[in-house]
């Protein structure tokens, strides 16, 4: 394997980085999970089948024991130095459901980075003790740097991106697509509406990338003027001939949607951008109101990566409507993440052929 210095690696276009993410560069099988662009349709279809299978096996106590035996000799580290509820806990449960021992670090001030150790050296150290690192970090390139470090190290372990700054959240996109598919059966030909802070939310970026694997998908982006989706995403969609349009009127597009993907305004980035006010607390134009359900297709879904603040009418939390899938979407995350870990550790066949 050609070893590139980090500065050179970091400058490569994503397409040139992808071969570095596989353990065997001749086979497109993921090792590191960094970008939503790294997945193709056959991978997605088989991952979803694997997640479905794990979910089913987990329903019996024999199945639970079988799953827990699979990675009982392996250890995972969840390194989450940015706030996280669902991604952290669903990865933890996914790892434990496959029998892994787990450790977590949720604050760099407790590691030697506080003494000035570089992220590379810290990651190399962690990798001496564990077999997988799942990582959430405020800096866009931190997960990539960790994966690059592992490619240079003797003891090479996979790095999973659990959220990198405002850039990407690839495993969230996997669970989002899995959820859309479960809700509306087929994604080809569907219209996906993404709402909220599209400029600073990483989930909508990764989801947009991942949707390129489906035919004739159109995207409608709904946001305040200042939080529009990035130009780089629009270029990507144009490049892949994926139609999209932008609007600031949610109500006018709910009837067209097969999936509506709500997001919150990411106010935590305001101060870094020099914005004095806290944005988006209550802009009614970007709130999903109960009466919108009447306009939505009978087979469609309302999603949210969560946490939500006030962008979904709170009474919807208690309404019995199968189109409101955002709580189920959370649980889907655990199965998708278990599937992804199983896949990276080469367990697909043994799981798919398990006999109840
Ligand atoms: C998202 C995130 O962290 O990007 N949350 C999540 O992982 N489910 C969305 C958000 O914080 O708004």
Boltz pocket constraint, residues with backbone or C-beta under 6 A from the ligand:
constraints:
  - pocket:
      binder: B
      contacts: [[A, 83], [A, 86], [A, 87], [A, 162], [A, 163], [A, 169], [A, 172], [A, 201], [A, 202], [A, 203], [A, 263], [A, 264], [A, 305], [A, 306], [A, 307]]
      max_distance: 6.0
